[in-house]
Amino acid sequence: MQYVIWQGRIWSINHSQDEGGWGRPYDHGLNNPHTITGGHYDHVHVTYRS
């Protein structure tokens, strides 16, 4: 897994700021992160790299 976005937060195992907590505010991306869908409030976004 590379990162997870949910409930307006982003968490990555590779980001030291995310250790021991539930990530940082998600404030960027292709869609407006301040909307329900763009902020991933209505679904979980998981990016997986094998």
KAGIQUI-V458226 format. One record per residue. N is the residue number from 1. RES is the residue in one small letter. PHI is phi in whole degrees, 0 to 359 (999 if undefined). PSI is psi as a letter, one per 20 degrees, with the letter a starting at -180 (999 if undefined). Layout:
# KAGIQUI-V458226
N | RES | PHI | PSI
N | RES | PHI | PSI
This chain:
# KAGIQUI-V458226
1 | m | 999 | p
2 | q | 263 | g
3 | y | 199 | r
4 | v | 232 | p
5 | i | 238 | p
6 | w | 196 | q
7 | q | 54 | k
8 | g | 74 | j
9 | r | 233 | q
10 | i | 236 | p
11 | w | 228 | p
12 | s | 224 | p
13 | i | 294 | h
14 | n | 268 | j
15 | h | 249 | o
16 | s | 301 | h
17 | q | 293 | i
18 | d | 267 | i
19 | e | 296 | p
20 | g | 75 | j
21 | g | 209 | a
22 | w | 254 | l
23 | g | 66 | a
24 | r | 244 | r
25 | p | 300 | p
26 | y | 269 | o
27 | d | 231 | k
28 | h | 210 | r
29 | g | 133 | a
30 | l | 288 | h
31 | n | 256 | r
32 | n | 295 | o
33 | p | 290 | i
34 | h | 266 | j
35 | t | 260 | r
36 | i | 300 | g
37 | t | 283 | g
38 | g | 296 | h
39 | g | 270 | j
40 | h | 61 | l
41 | y | 275 | h
42 | d | 255 | j
43 | h | 195 | q
44 | v | 264 | p
45 | h | 249 | p
46 | v | 237 | p
47 | t | 252 | p
48 | y | 240 | p
49 | r | 236 | p
50 | s | 269 | 999
